[in-house]
Amino acid sequence: MINEPIDLKSALSSFDQLWSPRIVTQVNDYDVRVTKVAGVHVWHVHENTDEFFLVLDGELGIGLRDGEDEGERVVVLPKGSVFVVPRGVEHRPFSTDGASILLFEPTGTSTVGDRHDPVPAHVDATTGHALG
């Protein structure tokens, strides 16, 4: 990684693909990723790590299934909001009008988790791409 400041707006403008995160830097054993999203991701679970979301622009919804008999719920994150999906919780991010988000995840974490529904063609199943 470069030892220079990173402008997130410029980082986001360097690619167009949706649901395809770019690694902007690393903190210890974690990637700091930015991505553009629109539409619906895939239901998935990260068994061994929490997932941190920060909405940089737009609005992000996250469907949650806690595995208990409570069913599903949705959290809505407007611009500037953060939310952590705890490890082991099935979730599905979505955005009706599009959003840009920043994620903290352990290096090597798959965007579709450890188990998931079938991955639609518009979702990039990756551990992140280098920026630029």
C-alpha distance (Angstrom), angle and dihedral (degrees) to the residues before:
residue distance angle dihedral
M1 . . .
I2 3.79 . .
N3 3.76 118.1 .
E4 3.81 93.7 -134.8
P5 3.81 133.6 96.7
I6 3.80 114.3 -83.0
D7 3.79 119.7 -143.0
L8 3.80 105.4 -144.7
K9 3.81 93.6 -157.4
S10 3.82 89.9 56.3
A11 3.80 91.0 44.3
L12 3.80 91.0 53.8
S13 3.80 92.5 46.4
S14 3.82 90.6 55.5
F15 3.82 93.5 75.5
D16 3.81 139.4 32.3
Q17 3.82 104.6 -163.4
L18 3.80 116.6 116.2
W19 3.81 123.4 -134.2
S20 3.82 88.4 11.6
P21 3.83 109.4 115.5
R22 3.79 125.2 -151.0
I23 3.80 120.8 -148.1
V24 3.81 107.5 -127.0
T25 3.81 97.3 176.7
Q26 3.78 143.7 -29.6
V27 3.80 132.7 -113.7
N28 3.79 111.9 -161.6
D29 3.83 103.7 -54.3
Y30 3.81 94.4 -16.6
D31 3.79 132.0 96.9
V32 3.78 119.6 -138.8
R33 3.80 103.3 -147.0
V34 3.79 133.7 -176.1
T35 3.76 124.8 -161.3
K36 3.77 143.2 167.5
V37 3.78 117.8 -127.5
A38 3.79 138.1 -171.7
G39 3.78 130.8 160.3
V40 3.78 121.6 9.2
H41 3.81 129.9 -33.3
V42 3.82 120.3 -157.5
W43 3.81 131.1 -82.5
H44 3.79 105.2 -101.4
V45 3.80 145.1 152.8
H46 3.79 133.6 -139.0
E47 3.81 101.8 -153.3
N48 3.81 97.9 -169.1
T49 3.79 107.2 29.7
D50 3.77 142.2 48.6
E51 3.82 117.1 -124.9
F52 3.82 120.7 -133.8
F53 3.82 120.1 -153.4
L54 3.83 126.8 -170.4
V55 3.81 116.5 -179.3
L56 3.81 109.4 -139.8
D57 3.79 96.5 176.6
G58 3.80 136.5 0.1
E59 3.79 124.1 7.6
L60 3.80 130.1 -62.6
G61 3.78 127.8 -161.0
I62 3.78 122.9 -161.9
G63 3.78 121.2 -161.6
L64 3.80 111.9 -149.8
R65 3.78 132.2 -161.8
D66 3.76 110.0 -172.6
G67 3.79 95.7 -168.3
E68 3.78 92.0 -119.1
D69 3.78 124.6 103.4
E70 3.81 91.7 -89.5
G71 3.82 93.1 93.9
E72 3.77 121.9 -150.9
R73 3.77 131.8 -21.7
V74 3.79 133.3 179.5
V75 3.78 128.6 -138.0
V76 3.80 117.4 -160.2
L77 3.79 119.4 -150.1
P78 3.81 117.7 -165.2
K79 3.81 121.5 -162.8
G80 3.80 111.0 -57.7
S81 3.81 95.2 23.5
V82 3.79 126.8 125.4
F83 3.78 130.0 -157.2
V84 3.78 134.7 174.7
V85 3.79 121.1 -147.9
P86 3.81 105.6 -151.8
R87 3.79 118.9 -126.4
G88 3.78 113.3 -88.5
V89 3.82 95.1 26.3
E90 3.79 115.2 123.3
H91 3.80 109.7 -129.9
R92 3.80 143.3 168.4
P93 3.82 121.7 -160.8
F94 3.80 118.7 -150.6
S95 3.77 140.8 169.4
T96 3.77 125.4 -163.3
D97 3.81 97.1 -164.3
G98 3.80 99.8 22.5
A99 3.78 132.6 -95.6
S100 3.78 142.8 -160.2
I101 3.78 116.7 -131.8
L102 3.78 141.2 -177.0
L103 3.81 119.8 -142.5
F104 3.81 134.1 -167.0
E105 3.79 112.2 -154.1
P106 3.79 135.4 153.3
T107 3.80 110.4 -91.8
G108 3.80 109.3 -90.7
T109 3.82 95.7 27.6
S110 3.80 111.7 145.8
T111 3.79 118.6 -126.5
V112 3.80 88.5 -132.1
G113 3.79 95.9 48.1
D114 3.77 129.9 -136.0
R115 3.79 94.0 -54.6
H116 3.76 129.3 15.8
D117 3.77 148.9 156.8
P118 3.81 116.9 -92.4
V119 3.81 108.2 -58.3
P120 3.82 113.5 -117.7
A121 3.81 118.7 -134.7
H122 3.82 93.6 -108.5
V123 3.84 92.7 60.5
D124 3.80 118.1 83.4
A125 3.82 108.4 -141.7
T126 3.80 97.4 -151.8
T127 3.79 144.6 129.1
G128 3.81 88.4 -126.1
H129 3.79 135.0 -75.4
A130 3.77 127.9 -111.1
L131 3.79 113.8 -100.8
G132 3.80 113.9 -108.1
